[in-house]
Amino acid sequence: MKAYRPYAPMQSFLLPPSPREWLPASHLVYFVEGFVARLNLRAIEDRIQAKDPRGPLPYAPRMMVALLLYGYATGVYSSRGLERATVEDVAVRVLAAGAQPHFTTINQFRSTHREALAGLFVQVLVACQSAGLVKLGHVAIDGTKMKANASKHKAKSYDRMVKDQARLRAEVEGWLARAEAEDAADDAEHGPYDPQAEVRLREEKIAKMNAALEALTKETEAARAAQLRGQAEALRAKAQDPRRTPAKRKEAATLAGKRVQQALALDPPADRDDDRDPPGPDDDLPRNTPPATPSGTPKPSAQRNFTDPHSRIMVRDGAFLQAYNAQIAVDDAHQIIVAAALSNQAPDAQYFEPLLRRVVRNCDAVPACVTADTGYFSAANVQFADHLGTEPLISVGRLRRGGTPASPSRSPRPSAAHLAMRTALEQPHGRAIYARRKTTVEPVFGQIRTRGFRQLSFRGLFKNRCEWAFVALVHNLLKLFRAQSPRTMPA
């Protein structure tokens, strides 16, 4: 008979094996391990060292960071999945050196240090620049509606909440009236009936709606107050304008004072402790606020989601979903993300300037050219790009397959900026660069979704901004790994 190779699963090793012999030297695990060893994790380590030294020893921060990086790179995003991988996945066991942190420990580490983890984006980008993967000849900007960790069916309008609240109160009164109307004969015949469970259920719903209505009102009042403060600033500028008559300046100063008082009445400093994010580097991003009346109260159509109040109903591929708007700027040379941002405003136009600022800040250089689709076009965006020193090529309408405009503008009187941009896009130079936009930025979204990231993991704008930055840095890390080992792993 033909002999078989030895197979003895119960056989023990005579000498302890080396885990580093279990994987090929070109494996992603060794790249992540070596890269994390060079990262500056001072922000994470300082926070850990500031804690009380008593108690159980914490896991090494480099191991935890490497575990999260490898998990996001291989499509494992949940803390439970990462814990399971430290037991079942050979590569993760090698990376963690046999450590098996509990999923609550992994989740707490990610939650505590989410801002520092997002800040590693710049360090990874610098490494990509040092490897020659960023040229800044052409940067393409685009966004996608990324599903939030919330259901659109948990969103209700102000008008609907008010009506449901009245209906629930009527039902509570009905249950109580029924309980009082039951007499002893009915109890004897049918048994006693206790409506308290139904009453408690509806009272809980009423309490939730009261909280949602109060939060929605506070949000619209804060937005209206910010608008009034902006008007007060403009009026103060008019009051100090020497070209205006004294009477006009006095009138402007009086109106400015009234606007400030109205803003203070709507949003006093003592009440500014709601669920708005703390100030930070993302303050320049657009922020959606529910529609409000001039008095600051929500309009009937103003909506709020009970699960994630910061998320908004958006449209992607013709379908409505509860989502955030995830934005990236991608370098044309090797599809490296040079800037990433996320907010809850659906239109794209107001993201153009903040993203371009981030590109310059992250790379310490201005790209030669920047492209974007028609959703980003505005005269202000074109002017800002020109002022910055980069050539803007922003679509002003639908394009043919080759990248040229398909039809003239729908506007009967297009602006001078509109006509100038259309002319630039019709030139051979502009046509050639803009035609590469789709193959530069849109495949990056596809690669991210291919790795299984189709929904944000957290609730709240700040938390999801940090996760989106971490997803972007993992994408760049994989590009860097692939550039150094081109045949080991797909994009």
ABEGO torsion letter per residue (X at the ends): XBBBBBBBAABBBABBBBAAAABBAABAAAAAAAAAAABBAAAAAAAAAABBABEBBBBBAAAAAAAAAAAAAAGBABAAAAAAAAAABAAAAAAAGGBBBBAAAAAAAAAAAAAAAAAAAAAAAAAAAAAGABAGABBBBBBBBBBBBBBAAABBBAAAAAAAAAAAAAAAAAAAAAAAABBAAAAAAAEBBBAAAAAAAAAAAAAAAAAAAAAAAAAAAAAAAAAAAAAAAAAAAAAABAABBAAAAAAAAAAAAAAAAAAAAABBAAABABABBBBBAAAABBBBBBBBBAAGBBBAABBBBAABAABBBBBBGGBBBBBBBBBBBBBAAAGBBABBBBBABABAAAAAAAAAAAAAAAAGBBBABBBBBAAABBAAAAAAAAAAGBBBBBBAEBBBAAGBBABBBABABBBAAAAAAAAAAABAAAAAAAAAAAAAAAAAAAAAAAAGBABBABBEAAAAAAAAAAAAAAAAAAAAAAAABAAABBX
